[in-house]
Amino acid sequence: MYNKIDYKKKIIPKKWFFYDLASDKDQKTLSSLSKNIGVVFFCNYKKKSYIFSKSIKPLLDYCKRNGIVFIIPFSKCLIKEFMALGILFNFKDIILKNKKEILNLKKKFYIVCKVHNYLEAVQIKGVADMIFVSPVFQTTSHPQQKPLKNYMLIYLCHLLKQKLIFALGGMNDNNLKKKKNPYLKGFGGINSFRSTK
């Protein structure tokens, strides 16, 4: 049985560090984060579930001990053991997974997604609670991907305005200010947190 979070008492960070589980750099960054920065754990590769669980568990333990809010990729064994703020699904997962299962999880966790275009926004609108719109600026991690045009960013944010929306892709404090977008609650990033360490 999953424990239930009282969301109203949970403070949602305005900044989110995207922790790449395939990177050796990120453990050092995690250890130097302040408590007001949340962590989104992700991986772009497939691992056997027990290997994945073994690699992420010490990191989740660290976050819990230090009062750091975190979001994890979907894993049945992990969500039973750790009380994450939310569960990260990619766009394809939302399409392929049993909607009933996701809606049950939604009662207890934030459902978190990344959105890159209109089609994805429409598909996840009825399921997601927190959304990272990407890429807002050019990124070094995905240099081939063009940033969203400003009018498209505004349109997507308006379409998803009932959600918690964060900017992702080339983001830092200055770039967030440049956008002057009232729908954006904050931003997520990788290099903007690494570069300050």
Salt bridges, closest charged atoms under 4 A:
ASP6 OD2 - LYS9 NZ 3.99
ASP26 OD1 - ARG194 NE 2.67
GLU81 OE1 - LYS57 NZ 3.08
GLU101 OE2 - LYS76 NZ 3.90
GLU120 OE1 - HIS116 ND1 3.00
ASP129 OD1 - LYS106 NZ 2.61
ASP173 OD2 - LYS15 NZ 3.07
